[in-house]
Amino acid sequence: MAELEGLEFGKSDFVLLDEVKMEQFMENLKLRFEKGRIYTFIGEVVVSVNPYRLMDVYGQDVIDAYRGRELYENPPHLYAVADAAYKAMKRRAKDTCIVISGESGAGKTEASKYIMQYIAAITNPHQRADVESVKNVLLKSNCVLEAFGNAKTNRNDNSSRFGKYMDINFNFNGDPTGGHINNYLLEKSRVVQQQQGERNFHSFYQLLRGSSEDVRRSLHLKNDPADYLYTREGAGSVTFINDRCSHKAVLSALKVIGFSEEEISSIYRILAAILLLGNMRFESDGESVRVLGVDTVDHLAELTSTETADVTRSLLYRAVATGGGEVILKGHSETDACFGRDAFAKSLYERLFGWIVGRINTVIEVKDYDPVLHGKNTVIGVLDIYGFEIFDNNSFEQFCINYCNEKLQQLFIELILRQEQEEYEREGVTWQHVG
């Protein structure tokens, strides 16, 4: 059960500080963290500090303590924010949004999952089967998106390498009726290259270490990530993630969501094709370039359901349009062939990820909703953008991520300041304008 905190845990709301200075702010944050209090309010905002360990603050008894209570009745918690968003949506029939931001490793992905679990736990008291099905798919989608969109970085073993905005639709009773996922800025460059000590996307390691020998044989794969160029850097990385167990969980989640056996098989064929692509080597033979390893080309053709000649042609040539509208094939140099191979692998993975998100959306989208019969459809949005990072060599994607974080922070500050200033004006409080 959640209980009100005493002063020995510091100030539970930063607005209660006697002096709002960085030293006092950090001192209060440190005191609360040392006392096992990882959440602190700043008004209606919750500051979270990642404890990097499991904590017993998310059980059913804690959910019950926050259900339907006002924001400040209980100690600061993610559940308080989730419940406030849900109540605001239900009482006012207005769309609401929860923004989760912070640097890489701050715990944003876990926070978004706890928010989703809380909303699932407090809705559908009558246990309607259709609503339970929607909730189950919404929760299971997290597992799949993490497998294909998350990776180990030097700061975080399960870092989101894409941005996610999820809409959860509710009927007039406040029960979820569906949802929609928008993904953006997938870090596709990670497919072909990672920083030292980091890993490729989890999906590759799960396939290699978690699939059965028969499945690997059918995909022409071995079980050691060190055998493949695209996964070699992360092959020896120590991580808390168990790839074998995760593979089973993802397979189960895909089936629950509604992916067919053929669709699941197609996903893993594409992953295998990308791994084999990375091992393709080219050799210059006078003026022309040839592919080393005919067997690998045959395997690629089989996995992608194409002809061997088409695979060879796509790897060694590029189509060039002449001024007269004629299209000719121009041979790659050895270097160009390697660039083309990597570009193909990145594009293939990006399209696979986009297809998976789209396929999940076809299952969870609201169907046959009649506003006249069912009342107004309202939405809670959960924005989980991946974190600000500074690498030795920042990719273009990381530049876009960092820029997005800065813009979001500016928008957040602007909205909060404007909201506070409007409240001061309503209440006649003397204040100095902040532009």
Helices and strands as residue ranges (DSSP letters): G 7-9, G 14-16, H 22-34, E 39-42, E 45-48, H 60-66, H 78-92, E 96-100, H 108-122, H 129-149, E 150-151, E 159-160, E 163-170, E 176-184, G 188-191, H 202-210, H 213-218, G 225-227, H 229-232, H 243-257, H 261-278, E 281-285, E 288-292, H 294-303, H 308-316, E 317-321, E 327-331, H 334-364, H 371-374, E 378-384, H 396-427
